[in-house]
Amino acid sequence: MHSMKNNDPEIHSLIQQEEQRQAKKIRLIASENYVSKAILEASGSILTNKYSEGYAGKRYYEGQQIVDQIEELAIKRAKDLFGAEHVNVQPYSGSPANMAVYLAFLKPGDTILGMALPHGGHLTHGAKVSISGKYFDAQSYELDRETGRLNYDAIRQKAKDVKPKIIIAGHSAYPRIPDFKIFREIADEVGALLMVDMAHFAGLVAGGVHPSPVPYADVVTTTTHKSLRGPRGAMILCKQKHAAAIDKAVFPGVQGGPHDSTTAAIAVALKEASSDSFKDYAAQVVKNASVLATSLMEKGFHLITEGTENHLLLVDLTNKGLSGKQAAKALDKAGIVMNCNAVPYDTRKPFDPSGIRMGTPAITSRGFKEKEIIQVSEFIDQVVHNFEDEQFLQQTAEKVEKLCSAFPAPGLEHL
Ligand SMILES: *Cc1c(COP(=O)(O)O)cnc(C)c1O
């Protein structure tokens, strides 16, 4: 970053500090990852100079000889990897992708049915503060109080009661695998479209360690930057019969020109995700999450659904005598970064809920395996029991840094 160092030393220095932070901390935020140098290069390329409103062969500006090929390659790779009939790679991020789906199929005031935000759904699945909850009649389903799992009988009943135009499956904080076949049946029973938002687990689907929603859903949305380990961006995968509606909704419905540098980086990410080493990564993500879950449960932590089948775990800290925010803050000081999170039927406020959420994509990308995961669970346990001991937190941060130094993170090997 020589030019930046000369032209803007302030931002240069801040990015260097963030590089250090990402290199030296155990990053357990379930939506984060480390992308490869190749993806960083594509993201930072001269493609940022181009405008290409429209789609390949139907652009509004000229000079698309190269960009058309890049976008078509990204689309082809996405179709091949996920077995999708049609793919749009232009959404700027997961939230606008979901808005485009609503625009394609709904009128203001129409009913949607998604997973409640405090139960693991996403803001864009109808939360009241989101446009999805303000412009539509947003109904929600919750997790079973006893098991903490999806209750398909209750979802079916709710769907029959509210008659949604779209049913949304998928989540940001649910440690189990949804049954997409049952969601499809429920959607058919009430005449709804089925949309699956696989933002969190797309990398696991790509790696073959999570069932694919693609055969079941009318439309699948996903971010590209979470477990899929690509640039900040999103894709919409759909059945051919919805292709025109989806494309029109993305552009000109919700967006202007696509970010061609991101499109190229998505193409690179999809090539990486088709490799055997990505399959190994995806399998290890799930294995690591499972080992972390077991190890924490052995230490008396209460896990929602008593474990995990995917890349993330949700811990209810009520029995440990501290809140999710207190734990997340103390862990951050100790070099272990995660977020506080509501647990199902949480009695605390959203800003300081009872739980913490952690995920294994980022630490798996830097090479942590079972042995390191056990070490991580021991750090977490000790920090939770000493969360007010600043000196202890500092000492743990030093141990964390030492562990991390043995596992250079992708994109940060130069540090
Ligand atoms: C992260 C996420 C999104 C939104 O992605 P952004 O890129 O942050 O807009 C949408 N849906 C789900 C389920 C997510 O987890």
The ligand as an SDF file (V2000), in Angstrom:
LIG
                    3D

 15 15  0  0  0  0  0  0  0  0999 V2000
  -25.8220  -11.0170    6.9680 C   0  0  0  0  0  0  0  0  0  0  0  0
  -27.1910  -11.3500    6.5310 C   0  0  0  0  0  0  0  0  0  0  0  0
  -27.8710  -10.5530    5.6020 C   0  0  0  0  0  0  0  0  0  0  0  0
  -27.4360   -9.1820    5.1780 C   0  0  0  0  0  0  0  0  0  0  0  0
  -26.2470   -9.0020    4.6770 O   0  0  0  0  0  0  0  0  0  0  0  0
  -25.5630   -7.5560    4.5510 P   0  0  0  0  0  0  0  0  0  0  0  0
  -24.5290   -7.8460    3.5540 O   0  0  0  0  0  0  0  0  0  0  0  0
  -25.0580   -7.2410    5.9220 O   0  0  0  0  0  0  0  0  0  0  0  0
  -26.5910   -6.5930    4.0820 O   0  0  0  0  0  0  0  0  0  0  0  0
  -29.1020  -10.9930    5.1330 C   0  0  0  0  0  0  0  0  0  0  0  0
  -29.6260  -12.1430    5.5870 N   0  0  0  0  0  0  0  0  0  0  0  0
  -29.0240  -12.9010    6.5100 C   0  0  0  0  0  0  0  0  0  0  0  0
  -29.6820  -14.1540    6.9660 C   0  0  0  0  0  0  0  0  0  0  0  0
  -27.7920  -12.5280    7.0300 C   0  0  0  0  0  0  0  0  0  0  0  0
  -27.2190  -13.2760    7.9720 O   0  0  0  0  0  0  0  0  0  0  0  0
  1  2  1  0
  2  3  1  0
  2 14  2  0
  3  4  1  0
  3 10  2  0
  4  5  1  0
  5  6  1  0
  6  7  2  0
  6  8  1  0
  6  9  1  0
 10 11  1  0
 11 12  2  0
 12 13  1  0
 12 14  1  0
 14 15  1  0
M  END
$$$$
